């Protein structure tokens, strides 16, 4: 009571205050007269007729006069029982032609129990049992259904037509189909919106966006933990395979590469910064035909709890952070990412021996640095990825200015066009020769290199119209009654009657183009 008394005393009139109507009589005081306002609640249709303008495109409502009545917000008209029944019939009628995802065993248990229960309750009823779609419940991609009879008043209990995940937590148990769906979406490039479009196109009621996102948040950490355990199992499997073969189980041959959310070269001429903000460096074993991934390293500059446009350090805010590198770090530093992967392999007892990368990658230097620092005892050997070498070969030939001068065309525009086609064909020809030679002499690398040295002479003569050496040394070009030459079958040059004039200058240029891919130095890095 003391607190309320102080509160009243604070707002009490002070002594000596003069009232505003002191000395005035009641009859002399003018009391304002307010107009009587009538409040009215119209139906929805009448409310629209009163308030909406003549031109319905105008968004502004008609202003009400001060002396007119005040309109209350219209209420939804109460539906009669007949209207409710008709609405339910229309809803269930349209839902009858949609699809559902149910577990077969759960569906079988439901109908067996429903048939027995309906027979006991109404033994003489010959009605049809069907799903009561007005009572169904959707739980993501799972469903709870009950059955009803079309003649009698029988209605069954609700059945879960999905398998539940065992959990010790309180609350509703998750459905296996919802968790499995998120696992699949984590391993595919489609998103929640794309999956909902697929469901709607298949006439399946799609799960809600918020429900799918909630499940994705719960499953992400478990997927990450399982992936780490799987990588651990793959590394142990490689060690076991090499031990069975009689090889050193502590040394592994790998191939590695990095993938970015945006290509690094896509920002050339557009921005001084690197366009990529996320990357994943992957290491795959080169010991079996499956080439299983044995380690991966994700890197990201993005975090939802702070703006990624500000150059700040990682970990400035509280809580978990999705950014694990700073904004000012170079995301294209593959040597740094490869070193972290190789160090993790070393912790599991695996040292890198042969490293296969693309030509413009610096990942090999990471293995060299670890060996020079004494952290590993195996001398690394560097090999180049043939697919990336073929791509670089095409760029090399296309950018070589002397190639344009020997193209069999009169105009500069035509020669430039032919050079682009010739670059693609030259890269494809050298790659095909290398692949076929590797298939035939993969057990004898020295013999393969010797055979490919003769192929270089055959390729030079082939583009000049001389196929004498092709029938002797080439693996993909030979002229006979049943076969055509490489140029006749080429997708790039067969329509242009391509033939380079043979002279000392053209021979040197062609040999330079061929040696980029099939020269001794490149073959040593591709064997």
C-alpha positions as CSV (number, residue, x, y, z in Angstrom):
1,X,0.0,0.0,0.0
2,X,2.9,2.4,0.7
3,X,4.1,2.2,-2.9
4,X,0.6,3.1,-4.3
5,X,0.2,5.9,-1.8
6,X,3.4,7.5,-3.0
7,X,2.3,7.1,-6.6
8,X,-1.0,8.9,-5.9
9,X,0.6,11.7,-3.9
10,X,3.0,12.4,-6.8
11,X,0.2,13.1,-9.2
12,X,-2.1,14.9,-6.7
13,X,-3.1,18.6,-7.3
14,X,-1.0,21.0,-5.4
15,X,-2.5,23.3,-2.8
16,X,-3.7,26.7,-4.0
17,X,-4.7,25.4,-7.5
18,X,-7.6,27.4,-8.9
19,X,-10.2,25.3,-10.8
20,X,-10.9,26.5,-14.3
21,X,-14.7,26.8,-13.7
22,X,-14.5,28.7,-10.4
23,X,-17.3,31.2,-9.9
24,X,-19.2,30.0,-13.1
25,X,-22.7,28.7,-12.9
26,X,-23.8,25.6,-14.8
27,X,-26.3,27.4,-17.0
28,X,-23.5,29.8,-18.3
29,X,-21.2,26.9,-19.3
30,X,-21.5,25.9,-23.0
31,X,-21.6,22.2,-23.4
32,X,-20.4,21.2,-26.9
33,X,-22.8,19.1,-28.9
34,X,-21.3,16.2,-30.7
35,X,-23.2,14.6,-33.7
36,X,-24.6,11.2,-33.1
37,X,-22.5,8.6,-34.9
38,X,-24.1,5.5,-36.1
39,X,-21.9,2.4,-36.3
40,X,-22.9,-0.3,-38.7
41,X,-21.5,-3.6,-39.8
42,X,-22.3,-4.5,-43.4
43,X,-21.8,-7.7,-45.3
44,X,-18.6,-8.1,-47.3
45,X,-20.3,-7.4,-50.6
46,X,-22.1,-4.3,-49.3
47,X,-18.9,-3.1,-47.7
48,X,-17.1,-3.3,-51.0
49,X,-19.9,-1.5,-52.8
50,X,-19.8,1.4,-50.3
51,X,-16.0,1.9,-50.0
52,X,-14.6,0.9,-53.3
53,X,-14.5,3.6,-56.1
54,X,-16.1,3.3,-59.4
55,X,-12.8,2.7,-61.1
56,X,-11.7,-0.5,-59.4
57,X,-8.1,0.1,-60.5
58,X,-7.8,2.9,-58.0
59,X,-6.4,1.7,-54.7
60,X,-7.7,4.5,-52.5
61,X,-11.1,4.1,-50.8
62,X,-13.9,6.6,-51.0
63,X,-13.6,9.0,-48.0
64,X,-16.5,8.9,-45.6
65,X,-18.3,12.1,-44.6
66,X,-18.1,13.2,-40.9
67,X,-21.8,13.1,-40.5
68,X,-22.2,9.7,-42.1
69,X,-22.1,6.4,-40.2
70,X,-19.0,4.5,-39.2
71,X,-18.5,1.2,-40.9
72,X,-17.2,-1.7,-38.9
73,X,-15.0,-4.4,-40.3
74,X,-17.2,-6.9,-42.1
75,X,-17.2,-10.4,-40.7
76,X,-17.1,-13.6,-42.6
77,X,-20.6,-14.8,-43.1
78,X,-21.4,-17.9,-41.2
79,X,-21.6,-20.9,-43.5
80,X,-24.6,-23.2,-43.3
81,X,-24.3,-26.9,-42.8
82,X,-25.1,-27.5,-46.4
83,X,-22.3,-25.1,-47.5
84,X,-19.8,-26.8,-45.2
85,X,-20.7,-30.2,-46.5
86,X,-20.4,-29.0,-50.1
87,X,-17.0,-27.5,-49.4
88,X,-15.7,-30.6,-47.8
89,X,-17.0,-32.7,-50.7
90,X,-15.2,-30.5,-53.2
91,X,-12.0,-30.6,-51.2
92,X,-12.0,-34.3,-50.7
93,X,-13.2,-34.9,-54.3
94,X,-10.2,-33.0,-55.7
95,X,-7.8,-34.7,-53.2
96,X,-8.8,-38.1,-54.4
97,X,-6.8,-37.7,-57.5
98,X,-3.6,-36.7,-55.8
99,X,-0.7,-39.0,-54.9
100,X,0.7,-39.9,-51.5
101,X,4.0,-41.3,-50.2
102,X,3.2,-44.0,-47.7
103,X,5.0,-47.0,-46.3
104,X,3.6,-50.3,-47.8
105,X,3.8,-52.2,-44.5
106,X,2.1,-49.5,-42.5
107,X,-0.6,-49.2,-45.1
108,X,-1.2,-53.0,-45.0
109,X,-1.5,-52.9,-41.2
110,X,-3.9,-50.1,-41.3
111,X,-6.4,-51.7,-43.8
112,X,-6.2,-55.2,-42.1
113,X,-7.1,-53.6,-38.8
114,X,-9.8,-51.4,-40.3
115,X,-11.5,-54.3,-42.1
116,X,-11.7,-56.4,-38.9
117,X,-12.9,-53.5,-36.8
118,X,-15.6,-52.4,-39.4
119,X,-16.9,-56.0,-39.6
120,X,-17.2,-56.2,-35.8
121,X,-18.9,-52.8,-35.5
122,X,-21.3,-53.1,-38.5
123,X,-21.5,-56.8,-39.5
124,X,-24.3,-56.2,-42.0
125,X,-23.0,-53.1,-43.6
126,X,-21.9,-53.5,-47.3
127,X,-20.4,-50.0,-47.6
128,X,-17.1,-49.1,-49.1
129,X,-14.1,-48.3,-46.9
130,X,-12.0,-45.3,-48.0
131,X,-9.6,-42.8,-46.7
132,X,-11.3,-39.8,-44.9
133,X,-9.3,-37.1,-46.6
134,X,-11.0,-34.4,-44.5
135,X,-9.2,-35.8,-41.4
136,X,-5.8,-36.5,-42.9
137,X,-2.6,-34.9,-41.4
138,X,0.5,-34.0,-43.3
139,X,3.9,-34.4,-41.6
140,X,6.4,-33.1,-44.2
141,X,6.3,-35.8,-46.9
142,X,4.7,-38.3,-44.5
143,X,0.9,-38.7,-43.8
144,X,-1.5,-39.7,-41.1
145,X,-4.7,-41.2,-42.4
146,X,-8.0,-42.7,-41.1
147,X,-10.7,-44.7,-42.8
148,X,-14.5,-44.2,-43.0
149,X,-17.4,-46.1,-44.4
150,X,-19.5,-44.6,-47.2
151,X,-22.8,-46.0,-45.7
152,X,-22.6,-46.3,-42.0
153,X,-21.1,-44.0,-39.4
154,X,-17.9,-46.0,-38.9
155,X,-14.6,-44.0,-38.7
156,X,-11.3,-45.5,-37.6
157,X,-8.5,-44.0,-35.6
158,X,-5.6,-42.2,-37.1
159,X,-2.7,-44.3,-38.5
160,X,0.8,-43.3,-39.1
161,X,1.6,-44.4,-42.6
162,X,5.3,-43.8,-42.2
163,X,8.2,-45.1,-40.1
164,X,9.4,-43.1,-37.2
165,X,13.0,-42.5,-36.0
166,X,13.8,-43.7,-32.5
167,X,14.6,-40.8,-30.2
168,X,15.1,-40.2,-26.5
169,X,13.9,-36.6,-26.7
170,X,10.5,-35.5,-25.8
171,X,8.0,-34.5,-28.5
172,X,6.8,-35.9,-31.8
173,X,9.2,-38.4,-33.4
174,X,10.6,-37.5,-36.8
175,X,9.6,-39.4,-39.9
176,X,12.3,-41.4,-41.7
177,X,11.2,-40.1,-45.1
178,X,11.7,-36.5,-44.1
179,X,15.2,-37.2,-42.8
180,X,16.1,-39.3,-45.8
181,X,14.8,-36.5,-48.1
182,X,17.2,-34.0,-46.6
183,X,20.1,-36.4,-46.9
184,X,19.4,-36.8,-50.6
185,X,19.1,-33.0,-51.0
186,X,22.4,-32.5,-49.3
187,X,24.0,-34.7,-52.0
188,X,22.3,-33.1,-55.0
189,X,22.4,-29.6,-56.4
190,X,18.6,-29.0,-56.2
191,X,17.1,-26.9,-53.4
192,X,13.9,-27.0,-51.4
193,X,12.0,-24.9,-54.0
194,X,13.1,-27.3,-56.8
195,X,11.9,-30.3,-54.8
196,X,8.5,-28.7,-54.2
197,X,8.2,-28.1,-57.9
198,X,8.9,-31.7,-58.6
199,X,6.2,-32.8,-56.1
200,X,3.6,-30.4,-57.6
201,X,4.4,-31.6,-61.1
202,X,3.9,-35.2,-59.8
203,X,0.6,-34.2,-58.2
204,X,1.9,-34.9,-54.7
205,X,1.1,-32.3,-52.0
206,X,4.6,-30.8,-51.3
207,X,5.9,-30.3,-47.7
208,X,6.1,-26.8,-46.4
209,X,9.3,-24.7,-46.9
210,X,9.7,-24.0,-43.2
211,X,9.3,-27.7,-42.2
212,X,11.9,-28.7,-44.8
213,X,14.3,-26.0,-43.6
214,X,13.9,-27.1,-40.0
215,X,14.7,-30.7,-40.9
216,X,17.7,-29.6,-42.9
217,X,19.1,-27.7,-40.0
218,X,18.7,-30.7,-37.8
219,X,20.3,-33.1,-40.3
220,X,23.2,-31.0,-41.5
221,X,25.5,-31.7,-38.5
222,X,24.7,-35.5,-38.6
223,X,25.5,-35.6,-42.4
224,X,28.8,-33.9,-41.7
225,X,29.7,-36.2,-38.9
226,X,28.8,-39.3,-41.0
227,X,30.9,-38.0,-44.0
228,X,33.9,-37.6,-41.7
229,X,33.5,-41.2,-40.5
230,X,33.1,-42.4,-44.1
231,X,36.4,-40.7,-45.1
232,X,38.1,-42.3,-42.2
233,X,36.8,-45.7,-43.3
234,X,38.0,-45.1,-46.9
235,X,41.5,-44.3,-45.7
236,X,41.6,-47.5,-43.6
237,X,40.3,-49.4,-46.6
238,X,43.1,-48.1,-48.9
239,X,45.7,-49.1,-46.3
240,X,44.2,-52.6,-46.0
241,X,44.1,-53.0,-49.8
242,X,47.8,-52.0,-50.2
243,X,48.8,-54.4,-47.4
244,X,47.0,-57.3,-49.2
245,X,48.8,-56.4,-52.4
246,X,52.2,-56.5,-50.6
247,X,52.8,-52.8,-51.1
248,X,53.7,-50.2,-48.5
249,X,50.4,-49.3,-46.7
250,X,51.7,-46.0,-45.4
251,X,52.1,-44.4,-48.9
252,X,49.3,-43.4,-51.2
253,X,49.0,-42.1,-54.7
254,X,46.4,-39.3,-55.0
255,X,44.7,-36.9,-57.4
256,X,43.4,-33.6,-56.1
257,X,41.6,-30.5,-57.3
258,X,39.6,-27.6,-56.0
259,X,36.1,-26.5,-57.0
260,X,34.7,-23.0,-56.4
261,X,31.2,-21.6,-56.2
262,X,32.2,-19.1,-58.9
263,X,35.0,-19.7,-61.3
264,X,38.2,-17.7,-60.5
265,X,38.6,-16.5,-64.0
266,X,35.0,-15.2,-64.2
267,X,36.1,-11.9,-62.5
268,X,38.8,-11.0,-65.0
269,X,38.2,-7.5,-66.2
270,X,35.1,-7.1,-64.0
271,X,36.4,-6.8,-60.4
272,X,39.8,-6.6,-58.7
273,X,38.6,-9.1,-56.1
274,X,38.2,-12.8,-56.4
275,X,34.6,-13.7,-57.4
276,X,34.6,-16.9,-55.4
277,X,33.7,-16.9,-51.7
278,X,33.4,-20.7,-51.2
279,X,35.5,-23.6,-52.2
280,X,36.0,-27.3,-51.5
281,X,39.4,-29.0,-52.0
282,X,39.0,-32.8,-52.7
283,X,41.6,-35.5,-52.5
284,X,40.9,-38.9,-54.2
285,X,43.0,-42.0,-54.1
286,X,44.7,-43.2,-57.3
287,X,45.2,-46.8,-56.1
288,X,42.0,-48.4,-57.3
289,X,39.7,-48.1,-60.3
290,X,37.0,-46.4,-58.1
291,X,39.2,-43.4,-57.2
292,X,37.3,-42.9,-53.9
293,X,37.5,-39.6,-52.1
294,X,39.7,-40.0,-49.0
295,X,39.7,-36.4,-47.8
296,X,37.9,-33.1,-48.4
297,X,38.4,-29.5,-47.1
298,X,35.6,-26.9,-47.3
299,X,36.4,-23.2,-47.0
300,X,34.0,-20.3,-46.8
301,X,34.1,-16.6,-46.4
302,X,30.4,-16.2,-45.8
303,X,28.6,-16.1,-42.5
304,X,24.9,-15.3,-41.8
305,X,25.8,-13.5,-38.6
306,X,27.9,-10.8,-40.1
307,X,28.1,-9.1,-43.4
308,X,30.6,-10.8,-45.7
309,X,31.3,-7.5,-47.5
310,X,33.2,-6.1,-44.5
311,X,36.9,-7.2,-44.3
312,X,37.0,-8.5,-40.8
313,X,38.5,-11.5,-39.1
314,X,36.8,-14.8,-38.5
315,X,35.2,-15.2,-35.1
316,X,34.4,-11.6,-34.2
317,X,30.8,-12.6,-33.2
318,X,29.6,-15.1,-30.6
319,X,28.3,-18.4,-31.5
320,X,29.1,-20.8,-34.4
321,X,30.4,-19.3,-37.6
322,X,30.1,-20.7,-41.1
323,X,33.1,-18.7,-42.2
324,X,36.4,-20.4,-41.6
325,X,38.7,-18.1,-43.5
326,X,39.1,-14.3,-43.5
327,X,37.7,-12.1,-46.3
328,X,41.2,-10.8,-47.2
329,X,42.6,-14.4,-47.7
330,X,43.1,-15.7,-51.2
331,X,40.6,-18.4,-51.8
332,X,42.6,-19.6,-54.8
333,X,45.6,-20.6,-52.7
334,X,45.4,-24.3,-53.4
335,X,48.8,-24.9,-51.9
336,X,47.4,-23.9,-48.5
337,X,44.3,-26.1,-48.8
338,X,46.3,-29.1,-50.1
339,X,48.8,-28.8,-47.2
340,X,45.9,-29.0,-44.7
341,X,44.6,-32.1,-46.4
342,X,48.0,-33.8,-46.6
343,X,48.6,-33.1,-42.9
344,X,45.3,-34.8,-42.0
345,X,46.3,-37.8,-44.1
346,X,49.6,-37.8,-42.2
347,X,47.7,-38.0,-38.9
348,X,46.1,-41.2,-40.2
349,X,49.5,-42.7,-41.2
350,X,49.3,-41.9,-44.9
351,X,52.0,-40.1,-46.8
352,X,51.5,-38.7,-50.3
353,X,53.8,-40.2,-53.1
354,X,52.4,-39.5,-56.5
355,X,50.3,-36.3,-56.8
356,X,48.2,-35.7,-59.9
357,X,46.9,-32.1,-60.4
358,X,45.9,-29.8,-63.2
359,X,48.9,-27.8,-64.7
360,X,48.1,-24.5,-63.2
361,X,47.7,-25.8,-59.6
362,X,50.2,-25.2,-56.9
363,X,49.1,-28.1,-54.7
364,X,52.2,-30.1,-55.5
365,X,54.4,-27.6,-53.7
366,X,52.5,-28.5,-50.5
367,X,53.7,-32.1,-50.7
368,X,57.2,-30.8,-51.5
369,X,57.2,-28.4,-48.5
370,X,56.1,-31.2,-46.1
371,X,59.0,-33.4,-47.4
372,X,61.6,-30.6,-47.2
373,X,60.5,-29.7,-43.6
374,X,60.9,-33.3,-42.5
375,X,57.3,-33.9,-41.7
376,X,57.1,-36.7,-44.3
377,X,59.7,-39.2,-45.5
378,X,58.3,-40.0,-48.9
379,X,59.6,-38.0,-51.9
380,X,56.6,-36.7,-53.8
381,X,56.3,-37.1,-57.6
382,X,54.2,-34.7,-59.7
383,X,51.9,-35.8,-62.6
384,X,49.5,-33.7,-64.6
385,X,45.8,-34.4,-65.2
386,X,45.3,-35.3,-68.9
387,X,41.9,-33.6,-69.2
388,X,43.3,-30.2,-68.0
389,X,46.4,-30.7,-70.1
390,X,44.2,-31.2,-73.2
391,X,42.3,-28.0,-72.4
392,X,45.6,-26.1,-72.0
393,X,46.8,-27.6,-75.2
394,X,43.9,-26.2,-77.1
395,X,44.4,-22.8,-75.6
396,X,48.1,-22.9,-76.5
397,X,47.5,-23.7,-80.1
398,X,44.7,-21.2,-80.4
399,X,46.9,-18.4,-79.0
400,X,50.0,-19.2,-81.1
401,X,50.2,-16.4,-83.6
402,X,52.3,-18.3,-86.2
403,X,49.6,-21.0,-86.6
404,X,47.2,-18.5,-88.2
405,X,49.8,-17.8,-91.0
406,X,49.8,-21.4,-92.2
407,X,46.0,-22.0,-92.2
408,X,44.7,-22.9,-95.7
409,X,42.6,-19.8,-96.3
410,X,42.9,-16.5,-98.1
411,X,41.3,-14.0,-95.7
412,X,42.5,-13.2,-92.2
413,X,39.0,-13.8,-90.8
414,X,38.8,-17.2,-92.4
415,X,42.3,-18.1,-91.1
416,X,41.4,-17.1,-87.6
417,X,38.3,-19.2,-87.7
418,X,40.2,-22.2,-89.0
419,X,42.8,-21.7,-86.3
420,X,40.2,-22.0,-83.6
421,X,38.8,-25.2,-85.2
422,X,42.4,-26.6,-85.7
423,X,43.2,-26.0,-82.1
424,X,40.3,-28.0,-80.9
425,X,41.1,-30.8,-83.4
426,X,44.8,-30.9,-82.5
427,X,44.0,-31.2,-78.8
428,X,41.5,-34.0,-79.5
429,X,43.9,-35.8,-81.8
430,X,46.8,-35.8,-79.4
431,X,44.6,-36.8,-76.5
432,X,43.1,-39.7,-78.5
433,X,46.6,-40.9,-79.5
434,X,47.7,-40.8,-75.9
435,X,44.7,-42.7,-74.6
436,X,45.0,-45.5,-77.1
437,X,48.7,-45.8,-76.6
438,X,48.1,-46.0,-72.8
439,X,45.5,-48.7,-73.3
440,X,47.9,-50.8,-75.3
441,X,51.2,-50.2,-73.5
442,X,50.1,-49.2,-70.0
443,X,52.3,-51.9,-68.5
444,X,55.4,-50.6,-70.3
445,X,55.7,-46.8,-70.0
446,X,59.0,-46.7,-71.8
447,X,57.6,-48.5,-74.8
448,X,54.6,-46.2,-74.9
449,X,56.9,-43.1,-75.0
450,X,58.9,-44.6,-77.8
451,X,55.7,-45.4,-79.8
452,X,54.3,-41.9,-79.3
453,X,57.5,-40.3,-80.6
454,X,56.7,-41.8,-84.0
455,X,53.1,-40.7,-83.7
456,X,54.3,-37.1,-83.6
457,X,55.8,-37.4,-87.1
458,X,52.5,-39.1,-88.3
459,X,50.4,-36.2,-87.0
460,X,52.5,-33.6,-88.8
461,X,52.2,-35.4,-92.1
462,X,48.5,-36.1,-91.5
463,X,47.6,-32.4,-91.4
464,X,49.6,-31.8,-94.6
465,X,47.8,-34.5,-96.5
466,X,50.4,-37.2,-96.2
467,X,49.0,-40.3,-94.4
468,X,52.0,-42.6,-95.1
469,X,53.1,-42.6,-91.5
470,X,49.6,-42.8,-90.1
471,X,49.0,-46.4,-91.3
472,X,52.4,-47.3,-89.7
473,X,52.5,-45.5,-86.4
474,X,49.2,-43.7,-85.6
475,X,46.7,-45.4,-83.3
476,X,43.6,-43.5,-84.5
477,X,44.3,-42.6,-88.2
478,X,44.7,-45.2,-90.9
479,X,43.4,-45.2,-94.5
480,X,42.1,-48.4,-95.9
481,X,39.0,-49.6,-97.8
482,X,36.9,-49.8,-94.6
483,X,38.2,-46.7,-92.7
484,X,38.8,-43.0,-93.3
485,X,41.5,-40.7,-92.1
486,X,41.3,-38.7,-88.9
487,X,40.5,-35.4,-90.8
488,X,37.7,-37.1,-92.8
489,X,36.1,-38.2,-89.5
490,X,36.9,-35.0,-87.6
491,X,33.9,-33.0,-86.2
492,X,35.9,-29.8,-86.6
493,X,37.7,-30.0,-90.0
494,X,35.9,-32.5,-92.3
495,X,33.8,-29.8,-93.9
496,X,36.6,-27.4,-94.8
497,X,38.8,-29.7,-97.0
498,X,41.6,-29.0,-94.5
499,X,45.2,-29.5,-95.8
500,X,48.2,-27.4,-94.8
501,X,51.0,-26.7,-97.4
502,X,54.0,-28.8,-96.4
503,X,57.2,-26.7,-96.1
504,X,60.0,-26.2,-93.5
505,X,58.1,-23.4,-91.7
506,X,54.8,-25.2,-91.4
507,X,56.5,-28.4,-90.3
508,X,58.2,-26.6,-87.5
509,X,55.0,-24.9,-86.3
510,X,53.1,-28.2,-86.4
511,X,55.8,-30.0,-84.6
512,X,55.8,-27.3,-81.9
513,X,52.0,-27.8,-81.5
514,X,52.3,-31.6,-81.2
515,X,55.3,-31.6,-78.8
516,X,53.3,-29.5,-76.3
517,X,51.2,-32.5,-75.6
518,X,53.3,-35.5,-76.8
519,X,56.8,-34.2,-76.2
520,X,59.2,-36.1,-73.8
521,X,58.8,-33.5,-71.0
522,X,55.0,-33.7,-71.0
523,X,54.9,-37.5,-71.3
524,X,57.1,-37.7,-68.3
525,X,54.5,-35.8,-66.3
526,X,51.5,-37.8,-67.7
527,X,52.8,-41.4,-67.4
